[in-house]
């Protein structure tokens, strides 16, 4: 079990309450469980209000569906069932490819085949995320020296031609094959097939109340921003897309995003 990053730990420059307080459930499932999600940009917060209440003035209406936060137990169970079946099927199908990738990573550069990194998941709980190693063994210790080359905005660190990336790692990243071990994270319940990408603890420490709302959902392998430009999307748009997913989630949306991820990966737009 990882440690939990609370809102007060993640940012010192705002006193906004980041945790969304949902209205109490009304006898099980169905439309009565719906919540109305609205964004309050001035307060840097997404709030859940009763469906019968009007949208506050100056607020941005995000959705009146059940959404992920208002989903009943059956819908939540369906999402978890889909995660287990999808992840198990992917691991069984892709096992030969993953063994080959592990061997290539090991024989072409020093270091282990898997890269394990602490990430922040649901409700600020940290966990160990798995990836195939795509960088040289001393990559983490060299990050500070490359800070001036960062091409991403917000707290995210991205360099298109990162000198720490190995030759094999470059191919893995372009085709998103380095992410395949995260199907294990999905089976463990630390991640979902679809959901906001899990940030680093150092990134969460810079979040304001608006951005912290990404952690209200279990992190995933893919989400809206990943089929709309991936690394080419600016951070604020990234956050808005994640909140859109949380507010408007339904089982069919997960299936739609999974189907859209395949051509997005093949196009390789924004993958580096």
Buried (B, 14 or more C-beta within 10 A) or exposed (E): EBEBBEBEEBBEEBEBBBBBEBBEEEEEBEEEBBBBBBBBEEBBBBBBBEBEEEBEEEBEEBBBBBBBBBBBEEBEEBBBEBBEEBBEEBBEEBEEEBEEBBEBBBEEBEBEBBBEEBBBBBEBBBBEBBBBBBBBEEBEEEBEEBEEEEEBEBBBBBBEEBEBBBEBBBBBBEEBBBBBBBBBBBBEBBBBBBBBBBBBBEBBBBBBBBBBBBBBBBBBBBBBBBBBBBBBBBBEBBBBBBBBBBBBBBEEBBBBBBEBBEEBBEEEEBBB
